Amino acid sequence: MTGAVGVYVQGKDPISQAGVIAQLRMRPEVRVVAETERTNATVGVMVTDQIDDQTVRGLHALRRSGLVRLVLIASDVDDAALVAAAEAGVGGLLRRCDATAELLVRTIIRVSQGEGEIPADLLGRLLEQVGRLQRQVLAPRGLTFTGLTPRETEVLRMVADGHDTSEIARELSYSERTVKNVLHDLTTRLQLRNRSHAVAYAVREGLI
């Protein structure tokens, strides 16, 4: 069907994988692709029991293969597993007991469009974990979820606007040495080549 979302399904066991594939093949909104055609898929679906290290490695492998939009179906989802799934880039998360064909297809379509889908109670738990991380880990170190300090963000934004070191120092009331140190620390930590590379990275990753 024209416009159908290409989906690649990977399961931790053959029965689970075959079951999901059979359900999806009955739906015209999606098109299941084989292993040999994985590069033609838009969304990768992984089916598992627990979100363990093996599952996380599998999710990262799918992303490295070009499948940046991921849906995960899992039986058990505790708080640590929830955070691990988010860190691995999962955009849609379903419990196996809730994963009807209708809900799965809706989730795949939403994720293919760059949106997210997660059960309301899991979303609440994830937000609680995020808040705890910000309060207990990032804030005491002067960091935000971007991985940049507020000062680094300010300097990068001004570099992106075309300002040189002296202009940035004057505008932000820093010394020129401070501005240079901020940029040096930033490029070193993120393994970037120069200012232009730092700006390009920050824009691409949505940091500024």
N, C-alpha and C positions, 0 to 999 in steps of 0.2 A: 504493500500500500504506500503510495506517495505521501511523504510527510511523517511516516511512522518513525518512532524513535528507535535507533539501533541500540540493542542491549546485549551485553555479554554477561553470562551468569557463571559464577564460580562457587562451588560448594565444597565444604570440608569432607563431605561424603557423597558418593555417587547418587544415592537415593534422594537426598535433599535437593541436589542440583537438578536431577531429572524431574522431580516434582514441580519445582518452580518453572523450569523451562516448559513443561507441558501446560501449565496454567497460562503462561505468557503467550504461547503460540496460538492460543484461542482468541487472543485480543488483537484487533486490527490497529490499535493505537501504537503498538510496539512491534519491533522486528528483532527476533533473537538471532544473534550472529554466532558462528562457530569459532573455535579457538583460532583457526587459520585466518579468520576475518576480523579478529579482535580490533584491529586498527580502524575498522569501519563503524565501531560502536561509539555512541555518545555517552552512555551510562554503563557503569560496571555495577553488577549486583553480586554481593557475597552473602552466602547463607552459612550460618555457623550456630553452634550451641553457645559457647562462651567466647567472650572477646578477650582472648589470651594473647600471649606474645606472637604465636604463630599467625593468628588472625590479623594482628596489627602489621606484621611483616608482609602478609599477603595483600593488605590494603595499600601499603606503600609500594609494593611491586606493581599493582594495577596502575597507580598514579604514574610511576616511572615509565610504564608502557604507553602512556598517553591518555589513560582514562582518568581525567581529573574530576569527573562527577561520579560520586559513589553513593550507592544505597546499601545499607547493611541490615540483614535480617538475623536476629539473634534470639536465643531462648532466654538467657540470663543476662541482665544488664544492671550491674551494681554501679555505684558512684565512680569508682576507679575506671571501670570499663567505659562508662559514659564519656569521661574526659579523654580516655585513650582513643575512642572513636572520633571525637571532635578533633583531636590533634592529628589524626591520620587523614583528615580531610573529608570525612563522611558528611554528606549533605542530607541524606534521608536515613532515618533509623526506625525500624519496625520490630516489635516483638513477634516471634514466630506464631504465637497463639492468636495474634491479631491480623496476621498477614493474609487477608483475603485477596483474591485476584483483583478485585475492584480497588482496594486500598493500595495494593502494590503498584498497579498501573498509574494511579493518581500520583503516588509518590515519585515514580520514575519520571513522569511528565514534568512535575514541579521541579525536580532536581535538574532535569535537562535544560530547563529555562533559567537556571541559576538561583532558584529558590530553595527553601529547605522544608523538611517535613519531619516532625518528631512528636511523639505523644506528649500531651500537655503535662503530665506528671513528670516525665523525664526532662522536659524543658525546664520546669521549675527546679529540679535537682541540679541541672547543669548550670543554671543561673546562680544558684546558691554556691556551687563550687567555684564559679568564676569570681563571684564577690569575695569569697574567702581567699582566693589566690591574690586578688588585688590588695586586700587589706593586710594579709599576713606576709606576703612574699614580695610583691612588686613595690607597693607604696613605701615600705621602709627603706628600699634601695633607690628611691627616686625614679622608678621606672613606670611605664605605662604598658598596656597590652601590645603596643606597637614594638616594644623592645627598645624604644628611644626615650631618653629623658626629655622633659619639656624644653630644656635649653638646646638639646640637639635638634629637636623638631623646629624650633624657632630659627636656628642657624640654617638648617637645610632649606626651609621655606624661602629665606632671603637669598640663598645661593641660587635656588630655582628661579627667583625673580630677576636674576642677573646682577645682584649686588656683589661688589668685591669685598675683600677683608676689611678695609678701612671703613667702608660704608656700613657694613654689618656691625662692626665694633661701635661706631658712633650711634647707630639706631638703637642698639640693644644695651648701650652703656657698658660694654665689655672692653677690655684691652684687646689689641690686635693679636697678642700672644694667646689670649684665652680663646679667641675665635679659631686660631690655627690649631690649638690643642684639641678643641672640640671636634674639628673636622678630622684631625689625625687619629684620635681615639675611635671615632665612628668608622672611618675607612678601614682601620686595622681590625676592629672587632668583627666587622661584617665582611672582611677580606675583599674590599673594593679597591680599584686601582687609583682613582682620583676623585675630584669633586664632581665631575660630570657623571662618572659611574655611580657615585653615591646618590645624586639626584635622580638618575634614571631608575636605580633600584628602588628608591623611596616612592617614586610615582607608580612604578609597576606593581609594587606590593601594597599600594594604598596607604602608605605611612604619612604622606603629606598631601 
